[in-house]
Amino acid sequence: MDFQLAEEQVTVNDLARDVFSRNGDPQRLFDIEAGQDRFDRVLYRDLAESGILGLPVPEEHGGAGLGLWEIAGVFVEQGRTLGTVPLWETLVGGVLPLLRYGNAKQQAEWLPRVAAGDAVLTVAVDDLTDARPYGARVRARSGAEPGGDGVTLSGTAVGVRSAHLADAIIVPATDEAGAVGLYLVPTAGAGVRRDTFERTDRGLASDVRFDGAAAGLLAEGPEEDRLDWLLRQIWTAVAALQSGISQAAVRQAADYTSGREQFGVPIATFQAVAHQLADCHIDTEAMGVTYLNALWRETTGRPSRAAVHVAKYWAAEAGDRVARTVQHVHGGMGADVTYPVHRYMLWTTQLANTAGSGAWHLQQLADLVGEGEQL
């Protein structure tokens, strides 16, 4: 395996770090959390103007034509500053399936808008049935027109992240023959209702109810389990995001314990503190290796199904351990909501149960190993 970053990938990471750092003031997070949309529009516009939103978009649609490997590093940088924008939802949940399975008309309509920062996309993946092959509770009904036109969706997709902002949603749905496909649903059309609520991380999600909502089937591209492919991309992206969150949390704890003194010495010199933070460092290193392994396998055509479950499991389980330890070593400051460290716990708790909990991914991994899947 080769995790060495190419020059182009390093450049993208440096650019993303610069954009998120410029917009990473904790006070801005307070202001955004107090807003109605919980959406950092200034950051989103900055990401568009810097070309980051266009990274996976082909050049003919105003982007750079890069892939998951390049944009995964952007999620790490987002995690370090907790940038409040629907980034993986738009790029991985929306753009990547449009690129792989969408037709020319669908791509021309949506990809330039994403690259320009004029559209937000999201994906409904938190309410899937539990076992392979994955199912979907939303139902699709075909109309008279061929090629995916005239399709309508009915049912409810639960807990769709940033659906209140989204101009379109990628929705897995089961057709009349029992097959699961991916459908593109513009949210401005009739038959789409969004009941929005606050998540643990103070972001917003919606239960999206479809009642004969017009949808376009993503019908092009390779014949494969399309939902399984999409989930692998999402699990890898979420693991990358959690890796960045945990890295920043550990750095915050190291800085705090190095400056906080008891008995005239920094508490970082106490074995009980130092050992806990050393364990956190080991966990973050393991999270980085597992997500990079999943990313490498997925982007080089190697067997990756087990690897992505390992990555998401480590992100959920180790991420939770890191967040709790960071809170603990901060003492009373960790419980102060005006101090930024608590947000790492909130984001981690939310991501740990996004697109499957750690226990769920461990069960899927056990099933795959039992079937002879390569780790």
Secondary structure, 3 states (H helix, E strand, C coil): CCCCCCHHHHHHHHHHHHHHHHCCCHHHHHHHHCCCCCCCHHHHHHHHHCCCCCCCCCHHHCCCCCCHHHHHHHHHHHHHHCCCCCHHHHHHHHHHHHHHHCCHHHHHHHHHHHHCCCCCEEECCCCECCCCCCCECCEEECCCCCCCCCEEEEEEEEEEECCCCCCEEEEEEECCCCCEEEEEEECCCCCEEEEEEECCCCCEEEEEEEEEEEEEECCCCCCCCHHHHHHHHHHHHHHHHHHHHHHHHHHHHHHHHHHCEECCEEHHHCHHHHHHHHHHHHHHHHHHHHHHHHHHHHHCCCCCHHHHHHHHHHHHHHHHHHHHHHHHHCHHHHHCCCCCCHHHHHHHHHHHCCCCCHHHHHHHHHHHHHCCCCC
